[in-house]
Protein backbone atom coordinates (compact mmCIF):
# COMPACT_ATOMS: atom_id res chain seq x y z
CA UNK A 1 0.00 0.00 0.00
CA UNK A 2 1.13 3.56 -0.78
CA UNK A 3 0.11 6.99 0.51
CA UNK A 4 1.20 10.61 0.74
CA UNK A 5 2.13 12.09 4.13
CA UNK A 6 -0.80 14.54 4.13
CA UNK A 7 -3.35 11.74 3.38
CA UNK A 8 -2.30 8.72 5.50
CA UNK A 9 -5.87 7.36 5.47
CA UNK A 10 -5.95 7.26 1.64
CA UNK A 11 -3.79 4.20 1.01
CA UNK A 12 -3.78 2.63 -2.44
CA UNK A 13 -2.25 -0.60 -3.75
CA UNK A 14 0.77 -0.39 -6.01
CA UNK A 15 3.86 -2.08 -7.38
CA UNK A 16 7.41 -0.82 -6.86
CA UNK A 17 9.88 -2.17 -9.39
CA UNK A 18 13.53 -1.58 -10.19
CA UNK A 19 15.41 -1.54 -13.48
CA UNK A 20 18.77 -0.04 -14.57
CA UNK A 21 16.77 3.11 -15.42
CA UNK A 22 15.68 3.52 -11.79
CA UNK A 23 12.65 2.88 -9.61
CA UNK A 24 9.09 2.83 -10.90
CA UNK A 25 6.02 2.96 -8.69
CA UNK A 26 2.69 2.22 -10.31
CA UNK A 27 -0.34 2.72 -8.06
CA UNK A 28 -3.95 1.72 -8.61
CA UNK A 29 -6.85 3.75 -7.25
CA UNK A 30 -7.43 7.22 -5.93
CA UNK A 31 -5.16 9.23 -3.69
CA UNK A 32 -1.90 8.76 -5.56
CA UNK A 33 -1.22 8.86 -9.26
CA UNK A 34 1.43 6.96 -11.19
CA UNK A 35 4.86 7.89 -9.92
CA UNK A 36 7.92 7.38 -12.07
CA UNK A 37 11.54 7.78 -11.04
CA UNK A 38 13.58 9.06 -12.84
CA UNK A 39 11.75 11.34 -15.25
CA UNK A 40 10.03 9.47 -18.09
CA UNK A 41 10.84 10.33 -21.68
CA UNK A 42 7.94 10.91 -24.07
CA UNK A 43 4.86 11.22 -21.88
CA UNK A 44 1.60 9.75 -23.20
CA UNK A 45 -0.84 12.42 -24.39
CA UNK A 46 -3.39 11.67 -21.62
CA UNK A 47 -0.82 12.79 -19.06
CA UNK A 48 -0.04 16.47 -19.06
CA UNK A 49 1.06 17.54 -15.61
CA UNK A 50 4.44 16.60 -14.15
CA UNK A 51 4.60 16.91 -10.36
CA UNK A 52 7.08 16.07 -7.64
CA UNK A 53 5.90 14.68 -4.31
CA UNK A 54 8.49 15.39 -1.59
CA UNK A 55 7.61 12.04 0.03
CA UNK A 56 5.54 8.97 -0.79
CA UNK A 57 5.21 6.28 1.89
CA UNK A 58 4.63 2.60 1.29
CA UNK A 59 4.87 -0.89 2.67
CA UNK A 60 6.58 -3.78 0.89
CA UNK A 61 5.02 -7.26 0.63
CA UNK A 62 7.10 -8.44 3.57
CA UNK A 63 5.82 -5.54 5.71
CA UNK A 64 8.95 -3.37 5.60
CA UNK A 65 8.24 0.37 5.39
CA UNK A 66 9.50 2.36 2.39
CA UNK A 67 9.68 6.10 1.76
CA UNK A 68 10.37 7.51 -1.69
CA UNK A 69 12.00 10.95 -1.63
CA UNK A 70 11.36 13.51 -4.39
CA UNK A 71 9.09 11.11 -6.28
CA UNK A 72 8.23 12.63 -9.64
CA UNK A 73 5.26 11.51 -11.70
CA UNK A 74 2.84 12.19 -14.50
CA UNK A 75 -0.63 13.21 -13.38
CA UNK A 76 -3.77 12.75 -15.51
CA UNK A 77 -5.14 15.80 -17.26
CA UNK A 78 -8.26 17.09 -15.47
CA UNK A 79 -11.41 16.63 -17.53
Gaussian input, Z-matrix of N, CA and C with variables (Angstrom, degrees):
# hf/3-21g

backbone

0 1
 N
 C     1     B1
 C     2     B2     1     A1
 N     3     B3     2     A2     1     D1
 C     4     B4     3     A3     2     D2
 C     5     B5     4     A4     3     D3
 N     6     B6     5     A5     4     D4
 C     7     B7     6     A6     5     D5
 C     8     B8     7     A7     6     D6
 N     9     B9     8     A8     7     D7
 C    10    B10     9     A9     8     D8
 C    11    B11    10    A10     9     D9
 N    12    B12    11    A11    10    D10
 C    13    B13    12    A12    11    D11
 C    14    B14    13    A13    12    D12
 N    15    B15    14    A14    13    D13
 C    16    B16    15    A15    14    D14
 C    17    B17    16    A16    15    D15
 N    18    B18    17    A17    16    D16
 C    19    B19    18    A18    17    D17
 C    20    B20    19    A19    18    D18
 N    21    B21    20    A20    19    D19
 C    22    B22    21    A21    20    D20
 C    23    B23    22    A22    21    D21
 N    24    B24    23    A23    22    D22
 C    25    B25    24    A24    23    D23
 C    26    B26    25    A25    24    D24
 N    27    B27    26    A26    25    D25
 C    28    B28    27    A27    26    D26
 C    29    B29    28    A28    27    D27
 N    30    B30    29    A29    28    D28
 C    31    B31    30    A30    29    D29
 C    32    B32    31    A31    30    D30
 N    33    B33    32    A32    31    D31
 C    34    B34    33    A33    32    D32
 C    35    B35    34    A34    33    D33
 N    36    B36    35    A35    34    D34
 C    37    B37    36    A36    35    D35
 C    38    B38    37    A37    36    D36
 N    39    B39    38    A38    37    D37
 C    40    B40    39    A39    38    D38
 C    41    B41    40    A40    39    D39
 N    42    B42    41    A41    40    D40
 C    43    B43    42    A42    41    D41
 C    44    B44    43    A43    42    D42
 N    45    B45    44    A44    43    D43
 C    46    B46    45    A45    44    D44
 C    47    B47    46    A46    45    D45
 N    48    B48    47    A47    46    D46
 C    49    B49    48    A48    47    D47
 C    50    B50    49    A49    48    D48
 N    51    B51    50    A50    49    D49
 C    52    B52    51    A51    50    D50
 C    53    B53    52    A52    51    D51
 N    54    B54    53    A53    52    D52
 C    55    B55    54    A54    53    D53
 C    56    B56    55    A55    54    D54
 N    57    B57    56    A56    55    D55
 C    58    B58    57    A57    56    D56
 C    59    B59    58    A58    57    D57
 N    60    B60    59    A59    58    D58
 C    61    B61    60    A60    59    D59
 C    62    B62    61    A61    60    D60
 N    63    B63    62    A62    61    D61
 C    64    B64    63    A63    62    D62
 C    65    B65    64    A64    63    D63
 N    66    B66    65    A65    64    D64
 C    67    B67    66    A66    65    D65
 C    68    B68    67    A67    66    D66
 N    69    B69    68    A68    67    D67
 C    70    B70    69    A69    68    D68
 C    71    B71    70    A70    69    D69
 N    72    B72    71    A71    70    D70
 C    73    B73    72    A72    71    D71
 C    74    B74    73    A73    72    D72
 N    75    B75    74    A74    73    D73
 C    76    B76    75    A75    74    D74
 C    77    B77    76    A76    75    D75
 N    78    B78    77    A77    76    D76
 C    79    B79    78    A78    77    D77
 C    80    B80    79    A79    78    D78
 N    81    B81    80    A80    79    D79
 C    82    B82    81    A81    80    D80
 C    83    B83    82    A82    81    D81
 N    84    B84    83    A83    82    D82
 C    85    B85    84    A84    83    D83
 C    86    B86    85    A85    84    D84
 N    87    B87    86    A86    85    D85
 C    88    B88    87    A87    86    D86
 C    89    B89    88    A88    87    D87
 N    90    B90    89    A89    88    D88
 C    91    B91    90    A90    89    D89
 C    92    B92    91    A91    90    D90
 N    93    B93    92    A92    91    D91
 C    94    B94    93    A93    92    D92
 C    95    B95    94    A94    93    D93
 N    96    B96    95    A95    94    D94
 C    97    B97    96    A96    95    D95
 C    98    B98    97    A97    96    D96
 N    99    B99    98    A98    97    D97
 C   100   B100    99    A99    98    D98
 C   101   B101   100   A100    99    D99
 N   102   B102   101   A101   100   D100
 C   103   B103   102   A102   101   D101
 C   104   B104   103   A103   102   D102
 N   105   B105   104   A104   103   D103
 C   106   B106   105   A105   104   D104
 C   107   B107   106   A106   105   D105
 N   108   B108   107   A107   106   D106
 C   109   B109   108   A108   107   D107
 C   110   B110   109   A109   108   D108
 N   111   B111   110   A110   109   D109
 C   112   B112   111   A111   110   D110
 C   113   B113   112   A112   111   D111
 N   114   B114   113   A113   112   D112
 C   115   B115   114   A114   113   D113
 C   116   B116   115   A115   114   D114
 N   117   B117   116   A116   115   D115
 C   118   B118   117   A117   116   D116
 C   119   B119   118   A118   117   D117
 N   120   B120   119   A119   118   D118
 C   121   B121   120   A120   119   D119
 C   122   B122   121   A121   120   D120
 N   123   B123   122   A122   121   D121
 C   124   B124   123   A123   122   D122
 C   125   B125   124   A124   123   D123
 N   126   B126   125   A125   124   D124
 C   127   B127   126   A126   125   D125
 C   128   B128   127   A127   126   D126
 N   129   B129   128   A128   127   D127
 C   130   B130   129   A129   128   D128
 C   131   B131   130   A130   129   D129
 N   132   B132   131   A131   130   D130
 C   133   B133   132   A132   131   D131
 C   134   B134   133   A133   132   D132
 N   135   B135   134   A134   133   D133
 C   136   B136   135   A135   134   D134
 C   137   B137   136   A136   135   D135
 N   138   B138   137   A137   136   D136
 C   139   B139   138   A138   137   D137
 C   140   B140   139   A139   138   D138
 N   141   B141   140   A140   139   D139
 C   142   B142   141   A141   140   D140
 C   143   B143   142   A142   141   D141
 N   144   B144   143   A143   142   D142
 C   145   B145   144   A144   143   D143
 C   146   B146   145   A145   144   D144
 N   147   B147   146   A146   145   D145
 C   148   B148   147   A147   146   D146
 C   149   B149   148   A148   147   D147
 N   150   B150   149   A149   148   D148
 C   151   B151   150   A150   149   D149
 C   152   B152   151   A151   150   D150
 N   153   B153   152   A152   151   D151
 C   154   B154   153   A153   152   D152
 C   155   B155   154   A154   153   D153
 N   156   B156   155   A155   154   D154
 C   157   B157   156   A156   155   D155
 C   158   B158   157   A157   156   D156
 N   159   B159   158   A158   157   D157
 C   160   B160   159   A159   158   D158
 C   161   B161   160   A160   159   D159
 N   162   B162   161   A161   160   D160
 C   163   B163   162   A162   161   D161
 C   164   B164   163   A163   162   D162
 N   165   B165   164   A164   163   D163
 C   166   B166   165   A165   164   D164
 C   167   B167   166   A166   165   D165
 N   168   B168   167   A167   166   D166
 C   169   B169   168   A168   167   D167
 C   170   B170   169   A169   168   D168
 N   171   B171   170   A170   169   D169
 C   172   B172   171   A171   170   D170
 C   173   B173   172   A172   171   D171
 N   174   B174   173   A173   172   D172
 C   175   B175   174   A174   173   D173
 C   176   B176   175   A175   174   D174
 N   177   B177   176   A176   175   D175
 C   178   B178   177   A177   176   D176
 C   179   B179   178   A178   177   D177
 N   180   B180   179   A179   178   D178
 C   181   B181   180   A180   179   D179
 C   182   B182   181   A181   180   D180
 N   183   B183   182   A182   181   D181
 C   184   B184   183   A183   182   D182
 C   185   B185   184   A184   183   D183
 N   186   B186   185   A185   184   D184
 C   187   B187   186   A186   185   D185
 C   188   B188   187   A187   186   D186
 N   189   B189   188   A188   187   D187
 C   190   B190   189   A189   188   D188
 C   191   B191   190   A190   189   D189
 N   192   B192   191   A191   190   D190
 C   193   B193   192   A192   191   D191
 C   194   B194   193   A193   192   D192
 N   195   B195   194   A194   193   D193
 C   196   B196   195   A195   194   D194
 C   197   B197   196   A196   195   D195
 N   198   B198   197   A197   196   D196
 C   199   B199   198   A198   197   D197
 C   200   B200   199   A199   198   D198
 N   201   B201   200   A200   199   D199
 C   202   B202   201   A201   200   D200
 C   203   B203   202   A202   201   D201
 N   204   B204   203   A203   202   D202
 C   205   B205   204   A204   203   D203
 C   206   B206   205   A205   204   D204
 N   207   B207   206   A206   205   D205
 C   208   B208   207   A207   206   D206
 C   209   B209   208   A208   207   D207
 N   210   B210   209   A209   208   D208
 C   211   B211   210   A210   209   D209
 C   212   B212   211   A211   210   D210
 N   213   B213   212   A212   211   D211
 C   214   B214   213   A213   212   D212
 C   215   B215   214   A214   213   D213
 N   216   B216   215   A215   214   D214
 C   217   B217   216   A216   215   D215
 C   218   B218   217   A217   216   D216
 N   219   B219   218   A218   217   D217
 C   220   B220   219   A219   218   D218
 C   221   B221   220   A220   219   D219
 N   222   B222   221   A221   220   D220
 C   223   B223   222   A222   221   D221
 C   224   B224   223   A223   222   D222
 N   225   B225   224   A224   223   D223
 C   226   B226   225   A225   224   D224
 C   227   B227   226   A226   225   D225
 N   228   B228   227   A227   226   D226
 C   229   B229   228   A228   227   D227
 C   230   B230   229   A229   228   D228
 N   231   B231   230   A230   229   D229
 C   232   B232   231   A231   230   D230
 C   233   B233   232   A232   231   D231
 N   234   B234   233   A233   232   D232
 C   235   B235   234   A234   233   D233
 C   236   B236   235   A235   234   D234

   B1=1.4432
   B2=1.5323
   B3=1.3398
   B4=1.4659
   B5=1.5119
   B6=1.3475
   B7=1.4539
   B8=1.5207
   B9=1.3275
   B10=1.4656
   B11=1.5198
   B12=1.3432
   B13=1.4577
   B14=1.5324
   B15=1.3291
   B16=1.4679
   B17=1.5329
   B18=1.3476
   B19=1.4738
   B20=1.5316
   B21=1.3492
   B22=1.4672
   B23=1.5302
   B24=1.3194
   B25=1.4665
   B26=1.5234
   B27=1.3250
   B28=1.4727
   B29=1.5305
   B30=1.3170
   B31=1.4675
   B32=1.5169
   B33=1.3320
   B34=1.4598
   B35=1.5307
   B36=1.3360
   B37=1.4602
   B38=1.5206
   B39=1.3085
   B40=1.4534
   B41=1.5094
   B42=1.3266
   B43=1.4602
   B44=1.5211
   B45=1.3179
   B46=1.4606
   B47=1.5191
   B48=1.3249
   B49=1.4572
   B50=1.5239
   B51=1.3223
   B52=1.4607
   B53=1.5233
   B54=1.3269
   B55=1.4551
   B56=1.5289
   B57=1.3435
   B58=1.4698
   B59=1.5324
   B60=1.3371
   B61=1.4620
   B62=1.5196
   B63=1.3224
   B64=1.4566
   B65=1.5147
   B66=1.3354
   B67=1.4538
   B68=1.5192
   B69=1.3295
   B70=1.4620
   B71=1.5164
   B72=1.3165
   B73=1.4613
   B74=1.5148
   B75=1.3122
   B76=1.4562
   B77=1.5137
   B78=1.3321
   B79=1.4656
   B80=1.5160
   B81=1.3279
   B82=1.4589
   B83=1.5169
   B84=1.3291
   B85=1.4528
   B86=1.5068
   B87=1.3031
   B88=1.4605
   B89=1.5103
   B90=1.3132
   B91=1.4542
   B92=1.5152
   B93=1.3093
   B94=1.4591
   B95=1.5055
   B96=1.2839
   B97=1.4524
   B98=1.5192
   B99=1.3244
   B100=1.4654
   B101=1.5234
   B102=1.2985
   B103=1.4581
   B104=1.5135
   B105=1.3106
   B106=1.4559
   B107=1.5162
   B108=1.3150
   B109=1.4475
   B110=1.5177
   B111=1.2693
   B112=1.4599
   B113=1.5236
   B114=1.3189
   B115=1.4598
   B116=1.5279
   B117=1.3160
   B118=1.4694
   B119=1.5200
   B120=1.3101
   B121=1.4640
   B122=1.5208
   B123=1.3219
   B124=1.4587
   B125=1.5111
   B126=1.2996
   B127=1.4700
   B128=1.5230
   B129=1.3503
   B130=1.4637
   B131=1.5282
   B132=1.3139
   B133=1.4597
   B134=1.5257
   B135=1.3530
   B136=1.4661
   B137=1.5179
   B138=1.3294
   B139=1.4557
   B140=1.5189
   B141=1.3177
   B142=1.4570
   B143=1.5177
   B144=1.2905
   B145=1.4551
   B146=1.5302
   B147=1.3206
   B148=1.4534
   B149=1.5219
   B150=1.3185
   B151=1.4607
   B152=1.5110
   B153=1.3252
   B154=1.4560
   B155=1.5193
   B156=1.3273
   B157=1.4606
   B158=1.5215
   B159=1.3410
   B160=1.4650
   B161=1.5345
   B162=1.3489
   B163=1.4569
   B164=1.5170
   B165=1.3202
   B166=1.4668
   B167=1.5227
   B168=1.3380
   B169=1.4611
   B170=1.5182
   B171=1.3291
   B172=1.4506
   B173=1.5074
   B174=1.3363
   B175=1.4503
   B176=1.5281
   B177=1.3288
   B178=1.4545
   B179=1.5290
   B180=1.3219
   B181=1.4773
   B182=1.5171
   B183=1.3281
   B184=1.4692
   B185=1.5273
   B186=1.3440
   B187=1.4611
   B188=1.5135
   B189=1.3404
   B190=1.4664
   B191=1.5206
   B192=1.3548
   B193=1.4624
   B194=1.5203
   B195=1.3440
   B196=1.4567
   B197=1.5188
   B198=1.3293
   B199=1.4566
   B200=1.5208
   B201=1.3273
   B202=1.4534
   B203=1.5245
   B204=1.3221
   B205=1.4632
   B206=1.5192
   B207=1.3369
   B208=1.4662
   B209=1.5186
   B210=1.3230
   B211=1.4638
   B212=1.5228
   B213=1.3181
   B214=1.4614
   B215=1.5161
   B216=1.3367
   B217=1.4626
   B218=1.5066
   B219=1.3208
   B220=1.4576
   B221=1.5177
   B222=1.3100
   B223=1.4609
   B224=1.5243
   B225=1.3489
   B226=1.4588
   B227=1.5246
   B228=1.3029
   B229=1.4569
   B230=1.5244
   B231=1.3247
   B232=1.4683
   B233=1.5305
   B234=1.3341
   B235=1.4668
   B236=1.5070
   A1=108.56
   A2=114.71
   A3=121.67
   A4=109.72
   A5=117.03
   A6=121.39
   A7=109.63
   A8=114.63
   A9=121.66
   A10=108.29
   A11=118.12
   A12=120.92
   A13=114.36
   A14=117.62
   A15=119.93
   A16=112.79
   A17=117.97
   A18=121.23
   A19=110.10
   A20=117.76
   A21=120.13
   A22=113.93
   A23=117.78
   A24=120.94
   A25=112.72
   A26=117.48
   A27=122.08
   A28=109.83
   A29=115.87
   A30=121.51
   A31=109.69
   A32=115.33
   A33=121.05
   A34=108.96
   A35=117.13
   A36=119.50
   A37=111.13
   A38=116.29
   A39=120.09
   A40=111.59
   A41=114.70
   A42=122.05
   A43=108.86
   A44=116.55
   A45=122.37
   A46=107.40
   A47=116.23
   A48=120.11
   A49=109.59
   A50=114.95
   A51=121.37
   A52=109.47
   A53=115.14
   A54=122.16
   A55=106.73
   A56=118.56
   A57=119.71
   A58=112.93
   A59=117.52
   A60=120.94
   A61=112.62
   A62=118.62
   A63=121.69
   A64=111.82
   A65=115.18
   A66=122.43
   A67=110.53
   A68=115.69
   A69=120.62
   A70=107.37
   A71=115.69
   A72=121.80
   A73=108.03
   A74=116.25
   A75=121.64
   A76=106.52
   A77=116.80
   A78=120.75
   A79=109.66
   A80=114.57
   A81=121.80
   A82=108.35
   A83=116.94
   A84=120.48
   A85=112.04
   A86=115.66
   A87=121.30
   A88=110.74
   A89=115.99
   A90=121.50
   A91=112.18
   A92=116.71
   A93=122.80
   A94=107.74
   A95=116.75
   A96=122.56
   A97=107.48
   A98=117.89
   A99=118.48
   A100=111.92
   A101=115.53
   A102=121.59
   A103=107.95
   A104=116.43
   A105=121.39
   A106=109.17
   A107=117.74
   A108=122.47
   A109=106.95
   A110=124.04
   A111=126.78
   A112=111.19
   A113=115.97
   A114=121.24
   A115=111.52
   A116=115.83
   A117=121.37
   A118=110.00
   A119=115.95
   A120=120.90
   A121=109.00
   A122=117.59
   A123=121.53
   A124=113.60
   A125=117.29
   A126=121.51
   A127=111.54
   A128=117.32
   A129=119.71
   A130=110.39
   A131=117.55
   A132=121.28
   A133=113.56
   A134=118.96
   A135=119.64
   A136=111.66
   A137=117.53
   A138=120.92
   A139=108.71
   A140=115.86
   A141=117.98
   A142=114.06
   A143=118.49
   A144=119.77
   A145=110.27
   A146=116.36
   A147=121.91
   A148=107.67
   A149=117.50
   A150=121.21
   A151=109.92
   A152=114.87
   A153=121.41
   A154=108.25
   A155=116.42
   A156=121.80
   A157=107.10
   A158=118.27
   A159=119.57
   A160=111.78
   A161=116.30
   A162=121.52
   A163=110.22
   A164=116.24
   A165=122.65
   A166=105.46
   A167=116.01
   A168=121.32
   A169=110.31
   A170=115.36
   A171=120.05
   A172=111.58
   A173=113.95
   A174=121.25
   A175=107.92
   A176=116.31
   A177=121.16
   A178=110.59
   A179=116.58
   A180=121.16
   A181=112.70
   A182=116.07
   A183=119.38
   A184=112.60
   A185=116.98
   A186=121.37
   A187=115.52
   A188=117.86
   A189=119.64
   A190=110.47
   A191=116.81
   A192=119.82
   A193=111.65
   A194=116.01
   A195=123.04
   A196=107.79
   A197=116.53
   A198=121.77
   A199=108.23
   A200=116.28
   A201=121.75
   A202=107.51
   A203=116.49
   A204=122.11
   A205=108.80
   A206=115.89
   A207=122.54
   A208=110.90
   A209=115.98
   A210=121.90
   A211=109.35
   A212=115.86
   A213=121.08
   A214=109.08
   A215=116.24
   A216=118.48
   A217=112.84
   A218=113.49
   A219=122.41
   A220=108.46
   A221=116.01
   A222=121.27
   A223=108.41
   A224=118.19
   A225=120.54
   A226=111.78
   A227=114.68
   A228=121.62
   A229=108.84
   A230=119.26
   A231=119.55
   A232=110.53
   A233=115.61
   A234=118.89
   A235=111.76
   D1=149.00
   D2=-176.65
   D3=-133.36
   D4=148.64
   D5=179.66
   D6=-159.91
   D7=160.92
   D8=175.52
   D9=-94.75
   D10=151.16
   D11=-176.47
   D12=-56.62
   D13=-34.16
   D14=-177.68
   D15=-82.70
   D16=-5.53
   D17=178.36
   D18=-136.17
   D19=62.17
   D20=-176.27
   D21=-65.64
   D22=-18.70
   D23=178.48
   D24=-87.86
   D25=-3.36
   D26=179.64
   D27=-107.33
   D28=67.94
   D29=-179.36
   D30=-86.55
   D31=140.06
   D32=179.96
   D33=-130.59
   D34=149.20
   D35=177.24
   D36=-71.96
   D37=154.31
   D38=178.47
   D39=-167.29
   D40=172.93
   D41=-179.45
   D42=-127.02
   D43=124.73
   D44=175.01
   D45=-102.42
   D46=124.86
   D47=179.83
   D48=-130.06
   D49=160.65
   D50=-178.89
   D51=-127.28
   D52=139.45
   D53=171.87
   D54=-141.00
   D55=173.28
   D56=176.72
   D57=-58.08
   D58=-21.05
   D59=178.00
   D60=-79.66
   D61=-12.84
   D62=178.98
   D63=129.21
   D64=-165.52
   D65=179.31
   D66=-86.67
   D67=149.92
   D68=174.25
   D69=-137.99
   D70=125.10
   D71=175.26
   D72=-112.22
   D73=121.87
   D74=175.00
   D75=-114.82
   D76=122.28
   D77=179.94
   D78=-113.21
   D79=156.45
   D80=-176.27
   D81=-126.36
   D82=121.75
   D83=179.41
   D84=117.71
   D85=-172.53
   D86=-178.74
   D87=-90.55
   D88=162.02
   D89=177.55
   D90=107.99
   D91=-50.67
   D92=175.68
   D93=-122.99
   D94=155.60
   D95=175.63
   D96=-114.57
   D97=170.18
   D98=179.32
   D99=-54.11
   D100=132.36
   D101=-179.85
   D102=-118.10
   D103=127.49
   D104=-179.67
   D105=-121.05
   D106=137.13
   D107=175.03
   D108=-135.40
   D109=129.03
   D110=-8.07
   D111=-75.67
   D112=-169.57
   D113=-177.33
   D114=-55.44
   D115=135.99
   D116=-179.71
   D117=-82.92
   D118=143.88
   D119=176.93
   D120=-94.17
   D121=135.40
   D122=176.41
   D123=68.25
   D124=71.42
   D125=-178.07
   D126=-67.24
   D127=140.62
   D128=174.71
   D129=-60.72
   D130=152.18
   D131=-174.36
   D132=-65.58
   D133=-23.15
   D134=179.14
   D135=-74.27
   D136=-14.97
   D137=178.14
   D138=-104.90
   D139=126.78
   D140=-176.19
   D141=-127.85
   D142=-13.69
   D143=-172.86
   D144=-118.44
   D145=118.53
   D146=178.27
   D147=-94.86
   D148=126.52
   D149=179.41
   D150=-132.55
   D151=156.46
   D152=175.63
   D153=-118.05
   D154=124.44
   D155=173.17
   D156=-95.10
   D157=124.35
   D158=-179.41
   D159=-56.02
   D160=-38.84
   D161=179.65
   D162=-142.66
   D163=145.40
   D164=169.31
   D165=-137.29
   D166=123.98
   D167=-177.52
   D168=-97.63
   D169=151.01
   D170=178.23
   D171=-156.60
   D172=175.77
   D173=177.58
   D174=-135.29
   D175=127.31
   D176=179.62
   D177=-74.28
   D178=167.04
   D179=-179.29
   D180=-54.77
   D181=-34.61
   D182=-178.55
   D183=-85.25
   D184=5.98
   D185=176.09
   D186=92.45
   D187=-5.02
   D188=179.14
   D189=-70.92
   D190=137.50
   D191=177.26
   D192=-76.39
   D193=148.70
   D194=179.58
   D195=-136.99
   D196=139.62
   D197=172.35
   D198=-127.51
   D199=124.68
   D200=174.55
   D201=-93.67
   D202=133.03
   D203=-177.81
   D204=-107.88
   D205=133.43
   D206=-178.79
   D207=55.02
   D208=51.12
   D209=179.68
   D210=-78.05
   D211=118.78
   D212=-178.66
   D213=-102.71
   D214=144.58
   D215=-178.85
   D216=-156.89
   D217=165.33
   D218=176.54
   D219=-93.66
   D220=131.50
   D221=-177.23
   D222=-111.85
   D223=139.73
   D224=-179.18
   D225=-59.57
   D226=147.37
   D227=176.61
   D228=-68.68
   D229=130.48
   D230=177.12
   D231=-64.76
   D232=140.70
   D233=179.87
   D234=-89.53

